[in-house]
Amino acid sequence: MSSAAALETTRKKSIREISPIDVYKLLPKTNCGECGEANCMAFATRLVNGELVLANCPPLHTPEYTRAGEALSILMAPPVRAVIIGTGDTAITVGGKYVLWRHEFTYHNPTPIAIDVHDMMAKNELRDRVTAIGTFSYSYIGRKLVLNAVAIRSVSKDPSTFAETVKTVAGATSLPLILCALDPAVMEAGLLAAKDRRPLIYAAMEGSWKAMADLALAH
């Protein structure tokens, strides 16, 4: 097999190249209706269109169809992995994109909006801004827009100061947190203060990417 042919057989298909037939071949084909659709082909079509997910097909989660379910999970996995930031009802999902351009396929995970605070702000100013972030809303063309996260920047470059600010913000809001620090030691202090909040961390630089990656894996 040529290298070009090998690449063609191993590369991930884009969503535009996956047809309902590709999906249907791996479905139970029982037309049981448990997914709410009339038959398995209808389910396959809506799955490819991003209107349903594999979890909507209960038979796929039985021992009989385990291998088919695994194959479908691989087939339908987006090239850009989805990442969950935060926990609970306010958690946001970024990524999970199947295409580069929005006009090619609907983006099902809207771009979240965050407002920043920093660790040199006075505590009353900090709390007031966090409260304002959590209560902000704006009606736009029939949609209610809200702010989705709080970004906390390290301006002091001091681990204890950053940790105290992260702790204050975490105690004042349930929104997802984005921790912004270039020093791994400062970032680690912030991560310890945001324990169990599953924050996004920023940023890994040329000289710190490995330390930042280790922190991401550890927390």
C-alpha positions in Angstrom: 0.0 0.0 0.0 1.4 3.4 -0.9 1.9 6.1 1.8 -0.9 8.2 0.3 -3.3 5.2 0.4 -2.3 4.4 4.0 -3.0 8.0 5.0 -6.4 7.9 3.3 -7.4 4.8 5.2 -6.3 6.1 8.6 -7.3 9.8 8.5 -10.4 11.0 10.3 -13.3 11.6 8.0 -14.9 15.0 8.2 -18.6 15.3 9.0 -19.3 16.1 5.4 -17.8 12.8 4.3 -19.9 10.7 6.8 -23.2 9.6 5.3 -26.2 8.2 7.0 -25.4 4.9 5.3 -22.0 4.8 7.1 -23.8 5.1 10.4 -26.7 2.8 9.5 -24.3 -0.1 8.8 -23.2 0.0 12.4 -26.6 0.4 14.0 -28.6 -2.5 15.4 -31.1 -2.1 12.5 -34.0 -3.3 14.8 -36.2 -0.2 14.1 -37.2 -0.5 17.7 -38.2 3.2 18.0 -36.6 3.6 21.4 -34.7 6.7 20.0 -38.0 8.3 19.1 -37.4 7.9 15.4 -39.5 5.8 13.0 -36.5 3.6 12.1 -32.7 3.3 12.3 -32.1 5.1 9.0 -34.0 8.1 10.3 -31.9 8.0 13.5 -28.7 7.7 11.4 -29.7 10.8 9.3 -30.4 12.9 12.4 -27.2 11.7 14.0 -25.1 12.8 11.1 -26.9 16.2 11.1 -25.9 16.6 14.7 -29.5 16.6 15.9 -29.1 13.5 18.0 -26.3 11.7 19.9 -25.3 8.1 20.2 -26.8 8.1 23.8 -30.2 8.4 22.1 -30.0 4.8 20.9 -30.4 2.6 24.0 -29.6 -0.7 22.3 -26.1 0.5 21.5 -25.4 0.4 25.2 -26.3 -3.2 25.7 -23.6 -6.0 25.6 -24.9 -7.3 22.3 -23.9 -4.1 20.5 -20.9 -2.9 22.5 -18.5 -3.3 19.6 -20.8 -1.5 17.2 -21.2 1.3 19.7 -17.4 1.7 20.1 -17.0 1.8 16.3 -19.7 4.5 16.0 -18.1 6.5 18.8 -14.8 6.5 16.8 -16.7 7.3 13.5 -18.6 10.2 15.0 -15.9 11.7 17.2 -15.1 15.3 16.1 -11.6 16.1 14.8 -11.5 18.9 17.3 -12.0 17.3 20.7 -14.7 18.8 23.0 -13.5 20.1 26.3 -15.7 20.8 29.3 -14.8 23.7 31.5 -16.4 24.0 35.0 -18.9 21.7 36.7 -22.6 21.4 37.3 -25.3 23.3 35.4 -23.0 26.2 34.5 -20.3 24.1 32.8 -19.5 25.1 29.3 -18.2 23.0 26.4 -15.7 24.3 23.8 -14.4 22.6 20.7 -16.2 19.6 19.4 -16.0 21.1 15.9 -16.3 19.0 12.8 -15.4 21.7 10.3 -13.3 24.8 10.0 -15.9 27.1 8.7 -19.3 27.7 10.3 -21.1 27.7 6.9 -20.0 24.1 6.3 -21.8 22.7 9.4 -23.5 24.1 12.4 -21.3 24.8 15.5 -23.2 23.1 18.3 -21.0 24.5 21.1 -21.4 28.3 20.9 -18.3 30.4 21.7 -18.5 31.2 25.5 -17.9 34.8 26.7 -15.8 35.5 29.8 -15.0 38.8 31.6 -11.7 39.1 33.5 -10.7 40.2 37.0 -7.2 40.3 38.4 -5.4 39.6 41.7 -4.6 43.3 42.4 -8.2 44.4 42.7 -9.6 45.4 46.0 -11.8 42.7 47.5 -15.0 44.8 47.4 -14.3 45.8 43.8 -13.5 42.1 43.0 -16.8 40.8 44.5 -18.8 43.6 42.8 -17.5 42.7 39.4 -18.0 39.0 39.9 -21.6 39.7 41.0 -22.1 41.8 37.9 -20.8 39.1 35.6 -23.1 36.5 37.1 -26.2 38.7 36.8 -25.6 40.2 33.4 -28.0 39.4 30.5 -28.9 41.0 27.2 -31.7 40.2 24.8 -30.5 40.0 21.2 -32.8 38.9 18.3 -35.0 36.9 20.6 -32.1 35.3 22.5 -31.0 35.9 26.0 -27.2 36.4 26.1 -25.3 35.9 29.3 -21.7 35.8 30.4 -20.4 32.3 30.7 -17.1 32.4 32.7 -14.8 34.5 34.8 -11.2 34.8 33.8 -8.8 35.5 36.7 -5.5 37.1 35.7 -2.3 37.0 37.8 -1.0 40.6 37.8 0.9 40.3 41.1 2.8 37.3 39.9 2.7 36.1 43.5 1.3 32.5 44.1 -0.4 33.3 47.5 -2.0 36.5 46.2 -3.3 34.7 43.1 -4.6 31.8 45.2 -6.4 34.1 47.5 -8.1 35.9 44.6 -9.1 32.6 43.0 -10.5 31.4 46.3 -12.6 34.6 46.6 -13.9 34.4 43.1 -14.7 30.7 43.4 -16.7 31.4 46.6 -18.7 34.2 44.9 -19.8 32.4 41.7 -20.6 29.0 40.3 -19.5 30.1 36.8 -16.6 28.3 35.2 -13.2 29.8 35.9 -10.3 30.6 33.6 -6.9 30.9 35.4 -4.4 33.2 33.6 -0.8 33.0 34.7 2.5 32.5 32.9 4.4 31.2 35.9 3.7 27.5 36.6 4.2 28.1 40.3 1.5 30.8 40.3 -0.8 28.6 38.2 -0.4 25.7 40.6 -1.4 27.9 43.6 -4.5 28.9 41.6 -5.4 25.4 40.7 -5.1 24.3 44.4 -7.5 27.1 45.3 -9.9 26.1 42.6 -10.0 22.5 43.6 -12.8 20.5 42.0 -13.9 23.5 39.8 -12.3 22.1 36.6 -10.9 25.5 35.4 -9.4 26.2 32.0 -5.7 27.3 32.4 -3.8 29.9 30.3 -1.1 30.0 29.1 1.6 27.6 28.1 4.7 29.3 26.7 7.7 27.9 24.9 9.7 27.6 28.2 6.8 26.4 30.4 4.6 24.2 28.3 5.7 21.0 29.9 5.2 22.2 33.4 1.8 23.6 32.5 0.8 20.3 30.8 1.8 18.4 33.9 -0.4 20.7 36.0 -3.3 20.2 33.7 -2.9 16.4 34.0 -2.5 16.6 37.8 -5.6 18.8 38.3 
